[in-house]
C-alpha cells in the first residue's frame, strides 16, 4: 500500500513537472508565433512595395516605348517630306 502511495505521489510530481514544462513551452511557442507573425507582416509590406514599384516601372517602360514609337514615326514623316517628288514617267 505504501509503495502504491509512493508511486502515485511520484506520478503526481512527474505530471506536475510535465505540466509546468508544457506551460513554459507554450509560452515560448506563443512568443515565437508573435515574432513570426510580425516578420510575415513586414514581408507582406515589402512585397506590396515591390509590386507597386514593378507596376510603376512597367508603366514607365510602356510610356517610354510609346514615346520612342512616336519619335520614330515623326522622324519617318520628316524624312518622307524631304524626298524630292518623283519625276513623271513616260507612261503618263
Secondary structure, 3 states (H helix, E strand, C coil): CHHHHHHHHHHHHHHHHHHHHHHHHHHHHHHHHHHHHHHHHHHHHHHHHHHHHHHHHHHHHHHHHHHHHHHHHHHHHHHHHHCCCCCCCCCC
